[in-house]
């Protein structure tokens, strides 16, 4: 109980210094926040001007966008190909509007997902089909996650050219050629690149997924995604103009475009007599006669002796002498009250208490259960594998980059966040035109959006120029250390002025020294020499700390007092001389 009172006293003394600092700094912090909120400067933005770039498909969502884009009203199909219930219909709404988060160009509008936790689908037919056989294919578009992205997609689909393609019926089941763009949900965060490949033998289509897709950029600023597929079967993916993935369609996708030439014979079975155990127990080995399987792993140490100071008659725990029966305790209802137990203080001074038992040690005679050693199996034939036969489904497509003709673009997504914005969609054959579009749009808005993002961040407080400018809330330890050093520096010249200038330090030092001395006294009186080594060590360090602080303060005050006395003596001497 005495120790608890001492600790409370120390905490109280520390609170004196911290409370004074907190009160002063709270006002300064409020003033700083008010200045920050009122100092938001306007950022100059250019006005939107449509690009004159020509491409098989190019979209900047100008005022006539509705003549090209049509929302879908279809119902989503399940894995069985059946139309699902009404709640799976594409009910998500679309709009074309300027961004509300970090706008880079005035008047620059984009296609926006308006509803969270909803299925969205919209598509636009190409003026004429896009056939990239023997040509480079370039797909580029901007994505702006105005509310971030926790779970959802922001990818596009290039749909297969089909006379039966109706925008109103566009759904997850609509045949596509390429799927490209960011997708994130939980631990999944990647930029999809999937293409559908037709088996020339069976006529069936199979999705080919990029093995190691790059990570999507999850930011409220505009992100630019670019896909380049060349006639030599190579591809490149860029994010914000920087290359993030390179490879070939023939090597970096799964399942592989071309199947294996040979496959395992499905009719081949492992013979019943096949031996595939490489090692067997030695049939000629026998257990040694002196091998005792019953010997225990540990035995009692016969050489151990009970310590001389061991207290056999003292229990390890005793009733807490300071515990008191609660006033509301009812013996009839609650039973006999039994005080809680605490470690016996007498046991802290000796090797132990209670009944002494010798310790156990590892049994040198222990061997465990005997097993025969393993030897090479003379009948071993190796690991069995079915024989290989020619793959009847084998084919070789050396030009998978010759995708099937594409007739439309579509966004068919589900997302938990709304306000995903798409803009500046380029689908064509010119890398130069895509880079020119980037320079006209993304490169213009990106630094402006970055500036707006920086302006939106909380302003960093200015670094203090002196200890008086420090904020206790920013770094309490630095605050106390710097002000203590300042107090000592002033006290060396004038101790009275130091107390006047920094009264909280003087008060904190005085109360802190007294409190620590009380703690030390409490530790000594509690244990009467029975305190554990850790407590004694801590008490010793605390005592050294108190002594050091007291000596520094005393030295500062003494030095200042001596200087004041010397100055007074000089004045007295001069007065006498006059």
Residue pairs with C-beta under 8 A, 6 or more apart in sequence:
1 322
2 522
2 525
2 526
3 519
3 522
3 523
3 526
5 518
5 522
6 515
6 518
6 519
6 521
6 522
7 519
9 511
9 514
9 515
9 518
10 512
10 515
10 516
10 518
10 519
12 511
12 515
13 508
13 511
13 512
13 514
13 515
14 508
14 512
16 504
16 507
16 508
16 511
17 480
17 504
17 505
17 507
17 508
18 472
18 476
20 504
21 472
21 476
21 479
21 504
22 472
22 473
24 472
25 471
25 472
25 473
26 473
28 471
29 471
29 473
32 459
32 461
36 458
36 459
40 455
41 455
43 448
43 451
43 452
43 455
45 103
45 104
45 105
45 106
45 448
46 105
46 106
46 444
47 105
47 106
47 107
48 105
48 106
48 107
48 108
48 109
50 60
50 62
51 58
51 60
51 437
51 440
51 441
53 426
53 433
53 436
53 437
53 440
54 433
55 426
55 427
55 428
55 430
55 433
56 126
56 127
56 128
56 130
56 427
56 428
56 429
57 124
57 126
57 127
57 130
57 409
57 425
57 426
57 427
57 428
58 425
58 426
58 427
58 428
59 65
59 68
59 124
59 424
59 425
60 423
60 424
61 96
61 109
61 110
61 111
61 423
62 109
65 96
65 111
68 124
68 125
69 94
69 111
69 122
69 123
69 124
70 122
70 123
70 124
70 167
70 168
70 170
71 90
71 93
71 94
71 121
71 122
71 167
72 90
72 121
72 122
72 123
72 167
72 168
72 169
72 170
72 171
72 412
73 89
73 90
73 168
74 89
74 90
74 121
74 168
74 169
74 170
74 171
75 83
75 84
75 85
75 86
75 88
75 89
75 90
75 171
76 83
76 84
76 88
76 89
76 90
76 119
76 171
76 172
77 83
77 84
77 171
77 172
77 173
78 84
78 88
81 173
88 119
89 119
90 119
90 120
90 121
90 171
90 412
91 115
91 118
91 119
92 113
92 114
92 115
92 118
92 119
92 120
92 121
93 114
93 115
93 120
94 111
94 112
94 113
94 114
94 120
94 122
95 111
95 112
95 114
96 109
96 110
96 111
96 112
97 109
97 110
97 112
98 106
98 107
98 108
98 109
98 110
99 108
99 110
99 144
99 146
99 421
100 146
100 419
101 144
101 146
101 147
101 220
101 419
102 220
102 221
102 448
102 449
102 452
102 453
102 456
103 449
103 452
104 222
104 444
104 445
104 446
104 448
104 449
104 452
105 441
105 444
105 445
105 448
108 423
108 441
108 445
109 423
110 142
110 144
110 421
110 422
110 423
111 122
111 411
111 421
111 422
111 423
112 419
112 420
112 421
112 422
113 120
113 413
113 415
113 418
113 419
113 420
113 421
114 418
114 419
115 418
116 415
116 416
116 417
116 418
117 415
117 416
118 414
118 415
119 413
119 414
120 411
120 412
120 413
120 414
120 415
121 170
121 171
121 410
121 411
121 412
121 413
122 167
122 170
122 410
122 411
123 159
123 167
123 170
123 408
123 409
123 410
123 411
123 412
124 167
124 408
124 409
124 410
125 165
125 167
125 407
125 408
126 406
126 407
126 408
126 409
126 427
129 161
129 405
129 406
129 407
130 137
130 158
130 161
130 405
130 406
130 407
130 427
130 428
131 405
131 406
132 229
132 401
132 402
132 403
132 429
133 402
134 231
134 402
135 231
135 429
136 228
136 229
136 230
136 231
136 429
136 430
136 431
137 227
137 228
137 229
137 401
137 403
137 427
137 429
138 226
138 227
138 228
138 426
138 427
138 428
138 429
138 430
138 431
138 433
138 434
139 156
139 158
139 178
139 180
139 226
139 227
139 426
139 427
140 224
140 225
140 226
140 227
140 424
140 425
140 426
140 427
140 434
140 437
140 438
141 156
141 181
141 224
141 225
141 422
141 423
141 424
141 425
141 426
142 222
142 223
142 224
142 225
142 421
142 422
142 423
142 424
142 441
142 442
143 154
143 181
143 182
143 222
143 223
143 225
143 420
143 421
143 422
144 220
144 221
144 222
144 223
144 420
144 421
144 422
144 423
145 154
145 218
145 219
145 220
145 223
145 417
145 420
146 220
146 419
146 420
146 421
147 220
147 417
147 418
147 419
147 420
148 218
148 220
148 417
149 182
149 184
149 216
149 218
149 415
149 417
149 420
150 184
150 185
150 416
150 417
151 184
151 185
151 186
151 415
151 416
151 417
152 183
152 184
152 185
152 413
152 414
152 415
152 416
152 417
152 420
153 181
153 182
153 183
153 184
153 413
153 414
153 415
154 181
154 182
154 183
154 216
154 413
154 415
154 420
154 422
155 179
155 180
155 181
155 182
155 183
155 192
155 411
155 413
156 179
156 180
156 181
156 409
156 410
156 411
156 422
156 425
157 174
157 176
157 178
157 179
157 409
157 410
157 411
157 412
158 176
158 177
158 178
158 179
158 180
158 406
158 408
158 409
158 427
159 165
159 170
159 174
159 175
159 176
159 177
159 406
159 407
159 408
159 409
159 410
160 175
160 176
160 177
160 196
160 404
160 405
160 406
160 407
161 404
161 405
161 406
161 407
161 408
162 175
162 407
165 174
165 407
165 408
167 408
170 408
170 410
170 412
171 412
172 412
174 410
174 412
175 196
175 205
176 196
176 410
177 195
177 196
177 403
177 404
177 406
178 193
178 194
178 195
178 196
178 227
178 403
178 406
179 192
179 193
179 194
179 195
180 191
180 192
180 193
180 194
180 225
180 227
181 191
181 192
181 225
182 190
182 191
182 192
182 216
182 217
182 218
182 223
182 225
183 189
183 190
183 191
183 192
183 216
184 190
184 216
184 218
189 215
189 216
189 218
190 213
190 214
190 215
190 216
191 213
191 214
191 215
191 216
191 225
191 237
191 239
191 244
191 245
192 209
192 210
192 213
193 209
193 210
193 213
193 227
193 235
193 237
193 245
194 207
194 208
194 209
194 210
195 207
195 208
195 249
195 253
195 400
195 403
196 205
196 206
196 207
196 208
196 404
197 205
197 206
197 208
197 257
197 397
197 400
198 204
198 205
198 404
199 205
199 206
199 393
199 395
200 395
200 397
201 393
201 395
202 393
206 255
208 249
208 253
208 254
208 255
208 257
208 400
209 253
209 254
210 245
210 247
210 252
210 253
211 252
211 253
211 254
212 245
212 252
213 245
214 237
214 239
214 244
214 245
216 223
216 239
217 223
217 239
217 240
220 453
221 446
221 449
221 450
221 453
222 423
222 442
222 445
222 446
222 449
223 239
223 240
224 238
224 239
224 240
224 241
224 438
224 442
225 237
225 238
225 239
226 236
226 237
226 238
226 239
226 241
226 434
226 438
227 235
227 236
227 237
227 238
228 235
228 236
228 237
228 238
228 431
229 235
229 249
229 401
229 403
230 401
231 399
231 401
231 402
232 401
233 248
233 249
233 250
233 398
233 399
233 400
233 401
234 246
234 247
234 248
234 249
235 245
235 246
235 247
235 248
235 249
235 252
235 401
236 243
236 245
236 246
237 243
237 244
237 245
237 246
238 244
240 442
240 446
241 435
241 438
241 442
241 443
249 257
249 400
249 401
250 256
250 257
250 258
250 398
250 400
257 397
257 400
258 394
258 395
258 396
258 397
259 391
259 393
259 394
259 395
260 391
260 394
261 390
261 391
261 394
262 388
262 389
262 390
262 391
263 388
263 389
263 391
264 385
264 386
264 387
264 388
264 389
265 386
265 387
265 388
265 389
266 386
268 386
268 387
269 386
270 384
270 386
274 381
274 384
275 377
275 379
275 380
275 381
276 380
276 381
276 382
276 383
276 384
277 377
277 380
278 376
278 377
278 380
279 374
279 375
279 376
279 377
280 374
280 375
280 377
281 371
281 372
281 373
281 374
281 375
282 372
282 373
282 374
282 375
283 372
285 372
285 373
287 370
288 370
291 367
291 370
292 365
292 367
293 367
293 368
293 369
293 370
295 363
295 365
295 366
295 367
296 363
296 366
297 362
297 363
297 366
297 368
298 360
298 361
298 362
298 363
298 366
299 360
299 361
299 363
300 358
300 359
300 360
300 361
301 358
301 359
301 360
301 361
302 358
304 358
304 359
306 356
306 358
307 350
307 351
307 352
307 356
309 350
309 351
310 350
310 351
310 352
310 353
310 356
311 346
311 347
311 350
311 352
311 353
311 354
312 353
312 354
312 355
312 356
314 344
314 346
314 347
314 353
314 354
315 344
315 353
315 354
316 343
316 344
316 347
316 352
316 353
316 354
317 341
317 342
317 343
317 344
318 341
318 342
318 343
318 344
319 338
319 339
319 340
319 341
319 342
320 339
320 340
320 341
320 342
323 339
323 340
325 337
325 339
326 337
329 337
331 337
344 353
345 527
345 530
346 353
346 530
347 353
348 527
348 530
348 531
348 532
349 529
349 530
406 427
409 425
409 427
411 422
413 420
423 441
424 437
424 441
424 442
426 433
426 434
426 437
428 434
461 471
461 474
464 470
464 471
467 482
467 483
467 485
467 486
468 486
470 478
470 479
470 482
470 483
471 479
472 479
483 502
483 504
483 505
484 505
484 509
486 502
486 505
487 498
487 501
487 502
487 505
487 506
487 509
487 556
488 498
488 552
488 553
488 556
489 556
490 497
490 498
490 501
490 502
491 498
491 499
491 553
491 556
491 557
491 559
491 560
492 555
492 556
492 559
492 560
493 560
493 563
494 560
494 563
494 564
495 556
495 557
495 560
495 561
496 560
498 505
498 506
498 556
498 560
499 506
509 549
509 553
512 549
513 546
513 549
513 550
516 542
516 545
516 546
517 546
519 539
519 542
520 539
520 542
520 543
520 546
523 531
523 535
523 536
523 539
524 531
524 539
527 535
531 539
